[in-house]
């Protein structure tokens, strides 16, 4: 699957469920039982979706390999669950996701779809560059306005340079923020994984929560914009 790292480096991750609620108040579920319960966390995660490859082309952003981030070509066995292009996860996280998927498949005969995973500063910079170039208002997308303004200033100050140089300037700001403990996106934190749930039936959602609880060490938040489960895996 494009964008995945081989074993030992990075790979995809998995999700969890509960009853939908407003985007401003996502649900959290750490365990599942005969009647899974969810508790609202203090803050909602910043679950920004990665732009598609077509959107990156429209933003005139060179392929990832052009930025010195070559995709490994070592042979590896793809996971049974589906991972969208560009999504990667550390091997340890991918292994836990596979455990969750195994439990989910055992209960439903279906597999999970991973829509987003752990990102580094470069991948986040590419995503934000593309969104800005295509006219999206990042101040409406992210909660930490101060962090967004820092990144936007790097974008504006380098706007006349080639796209890859603009991304490099934005990446430097994002990495500095991470070093200071600031995460403009939840996916900059290790262990962050998004799982698609808009195609899940209530029974499948319950099966997902039960599978997640069975594995343990996973906090599940339900987001509605767009609809998905955000997992924070230990």
C-alpha positions as CSV (number, residue, x, y, z in Angstrom):
1,X,0.0,0.0,0.0
2,X,1.5,3.4,-1.0
3,X,3.0,5.5,1.8
4,X,3.5,2.6,4.2
5,X,6.8,1.9,5.8
6,X,8.1,-1.7,5.8
7,X,8.2,-3.9,9.0
8,X,10.4,-2.5,11.7
9,X,9.9,1.1,10.5
10,X,6.3,2.2,10.2
11,X,2.9,0.8,9.3
12,X,-0.9,1.6,9.7
13,X,-3.1,1.7,12.8
14,X,-6.8,1.0,14.0
15,X,-10.1,2.5,15.6
16,X,-13.0,2.2,18.2
17,X,-16.7,3.1,18.7
18,X,-19.6,4.6,20.7
19,X,-22.7,6.6,20.1
20,X,-22.2,9.7,17.9
21,X,-22.1,13.2,19.4
22,X,-21.3,16.7,18.5
23,X,-17.8,17.5,17.1
24,X,-17.2,19.8,20.0
25,X,-17.7,17.0,22.5
26,X,-16.1,13.7,21.3
27,X,-16.5,10.5,23.2
28,X,-13.9,8.5,25.0
29,X,-14.0,4.8,25.6
30,X,-11.2,2.8,27.1
31,X,-13.0,-0.4,27.6
32,X,-16.0,-2.3,26.2
33,X,-18.4,-4.6,28.0
34,X,-21.9,-5.9,27.6
35,X,-22.9,-2.2,27.5
36,X,-19.9,-0.1,26.5
37,X,-19.8,3.4,28.1
38,X,-18.2,6.5,26.9
39,X,-17.0,9.6,28.8
40,X,-16.3,13.0,27.3
41,X,-12.6,14.0,27.4
42,X,-11.5,17.4,28.6
43,X,-10.4,18.4,25.1
44,X,-11.1,17.3,21.6
45,X,-8.3,16.0,19.4
46,X,-7.3,18.0,16.3
47,X,-8.1,15.3,13.7
48,X,-7.2,17.0,10.5
49,X,-7.4,14.8,7.4
50,X,-4.4,14.6,5.1
51,X,-4.9,16.1,1.6
52,X,-5.3,13.6,-1.3
53,X,-2.5,13.0,-3.8
54,X,-4.6,14.9,-6.3
55,X,-4.9,17.9,-4.0
56,X,-1.1,17.9,-3.4
57,X,-0.7,18.0,-7.2
58,X,-3.1,20.9,-7.5
59,X,-1.0,22.7,-4.9
60,X,2.0,22.1,-7.1
61,X,3.8,20.2,-4.3
62,X,6.4,17.7,-5.5
63,X,6.0,14.0,-4.6
64,X,7.2,13.0,-1.2
65,X,10.4,11.4,-2.6
66,X,11.4,14.8,-4.0
67,X,11.8,16.1,-0.4
68,X,14.3,13.5,0.6
69,X,11.6,11.3,2.2
70,X,12.0,8.3,0.0
71,X,9.5,5.5,0.6
72,X,11.3,2.2,1.5
73,X,11.1,-0.5,-1.1
74,X,11.9,-3.5,1.1
75,X,9.4,-6.4,0.7
76,X,6.8,-6.8,3.4
77,X,3.4,-8.4,3.9
78,X,0.5,-5.9,3.8
79,X,-1.9,-6.0,6.8
80,X,-5.4,-7.5,6.4
81,X,-7.0,-4.1,7.2
82,X,-7.1,-1.3,4.6
83,X,-4.8,1.7,4.9
84,X,-5.4,4.8,2.9
85,X,-2.4,6.1,0.8
86,X,0.1,8.2,2.7
87,X,-0.8,6.8,6.1
88,X,2.0,5.3,8.2
89,X,2.4,4.1,11.8
90,X,5.3,2.9,13.9
91,X,5.6,-0.9,13.8
92,X,4.7,-1.2,17.5
93,X,1.4,0.7,16.9
94,X,0.7,-1.2,13.7
95,X,1.0,-4.5,15.6
96,X,-1.6,-3.4,18.1
97,X,-3.9,-2.2,15.4
98,X,-3.6,-5.6,13.8
99,X,-4.7,-7.2,17.1
100,X,-7.7,-5.0,17.2
101,X,-8.5,-5.8,13.6
102,X,-8.3,-9.5,14.2
103,X,-10.8,-9.2,17.0
104,X,-13.1,-7.1,14.9
105,X,-12.8,-9.5,11.9
106,X,-13.6,-12.4,14.2
107,X,-16.8,-10.7,15.4
108,X,-17.9,-9.2,12.1
109,X,-16.0,-10.9,9.2
110,X,-15.0,-7.3,8.1
111,X,-11.7,-5.4,8.4
112,X,-11.0,-1.9,9.5
113,X,-10.1,1.1,7.3
114,X,-7.3,3.3,8.7
115,X,-7.7,6.9,7.4
116,X,-4.9,8.6,9.3
117,X,-1.9,7.8,11.5
118,X,1.2,9.2,13.2
119,X,2.9,12.0,11.2
120,X,6.2,13.7,11.4
121,X,6.7,17.4,11.1
122,X,7.4,17.1,7.4
123,X,4.1,15.3,6.6
124,X,2.2,17.8,8.7
125,X,3.9,20.7,6.9
126,X,3.0,19.2,3.5
127,X,-0.6,18.8,4.6
128,X,-0.9,22.4,5.9
129,X,0.9,23.8,2.8
130,X,-1.6,22.1,0.5
131,X,-4.6,23.3,2.5
132,X,-3.3,26.9,2.5
133,X,-2.4,26.8,-1.2
134,X,-5.9,25.5,-2.0
135,X,-7.5,28.3,0.0
136,X,-8.5,26.5,3.2
137,X,-8.8,28.6,6.4
138,X,-6.5,26.9,8.9
139,X,-7.7,29.1,11.7
140,X,-11.1,27.4,11.4
141,X,-9.7,24.0,11.3
142,X,-7.3,24.0,14.3
143,X,-8.0,25.0,17.9
144,X,-4.5,26.3,18.7
145,X,-4.7,29.6,16.8
146,X,-1.2,30.8,18.0
147,X,0.5,27.7,16.7
148,X,-1.3,28.0,13.3
149,X,-0.3,31.7,13.1
150,X,3.4,30.7,13.6
151,X,3.1,28.2,10.8
152,X,1.3,30.6,8.5
153,X,3.9,33.2,9.0
154,X,6.6,30.8,7.7
155,X,4.4,30.0,4.7
156,X,3.8,33.7,3.9
157,X,7.5,34.7,4.5
158,X,8.6,32.0,2.0
159,X,5.7,32.2,-0.5
160,X,7.9,33.3,-3.4
161,X,10.2,30.3,-3.0
162,X,9.6,26.8,-4.6
163,X,7.0,24.7,-2.8
164,X,9.5,22.3,-1.3
165,X,11.4,25.2,0.3
166,X,8.2,26.6,1.7
167,X,7.4,23.2,3.2
168,X,10.8,23.0,4.7
169,X,10.3,26.4,6.5
170,X,6.9,25.3,7.8
171,X,8.4,22.0,8.9
172,X,11.1,23.8,10.9
173,X,8.3,25.7,12.8
174,X,6.2,22.6,13.4
175,X,9.3,20.7,14.7
176,X,10.1,23.6,17.0
177,X,6.6,23.5,18.4
178,X,6.8,19.8,19.0
179,X,10.1,20.3,20.8
180,X,8.2,22.8,23.0
181,X,5.4,20.3,23.6
182,X,2.9,21.9,21.2
183,X,1.0,19.7,18.8
184,X,-1.1,21.6,16.2
185,X,-2.5,18.2,15.2
186,X,-3.2,15.2,17.4
187,X,-1.5,13.1,14.7
188,X,1.9,14.5,15.6
189,X,1.7,12.6,18.8
190,X,3.0,9.0,18.7
191,X,0.2,6.4,18.7
192,X,-2.5,8.5,17.0
193,X,-4.7,6.6,14.7
194,X,-8.0,7.3,12.9
195,X,-10.4,4.5,11.9
196,X,-13.4,5.0,9.6
197,X,-16.7,4.3,11.2
198,X,-19.3,6.0,8.9
199,X,-19.8,2.6,7.2
200,X,-20.1,0.7,10.5
201,X,-23.5,-0.6,11.7
202,X,-24.3,-0.2,15.4
203,X,-23.4,-3.9,15.8
204,X,-20.1,-3.4,14.1
205,X,-19.3,-0.3,16.2
206,X,-20.0,-2.4,19.3
207,X,-17.7,-5.1,18.0
208,X,-15.0,-2.6,17.4
209,X,-15.2,-1.3,21.0
210,X,-15.1,-4.8,22.4
211,X,-12.1,-5.6,20.2
212,X,-10.3,-2.5,21.4
213,X,-11.1,-3.3,25.0
214,X,-9.8,-6.8,24.5
215,X,-6.4,-5.6,23.4
216,X,-6.2,-2.9,26.0
217,X,-4.0,0.2,26.2
218,X,-6.2,2.2,23.8
219,X,-8.2,5.4,24.4
220,X,-11.1,5.7,21.9
221,X,-12.6,9.0,21.0
222,X,-15.5,9.3,18.6
223,X,-15.4,12.3,16.2
224,X,-18.1,13.4,13.9
225,X,-16.4,15.9,11.5
226,X,-15.6,13.8,9.6
227,X,-17.1,10.7,11.2
228,X,-14.3,8.4,12.6
229,X,-12.8,6.9,15.7
230,X,-9.6,8.5,17.0
231,X,-7.4,6.1,18.8
232,X,-4.6,7.0,21.2
233,X,-2.5,3.9,21.6
234,X,0.0,3.4,24.4
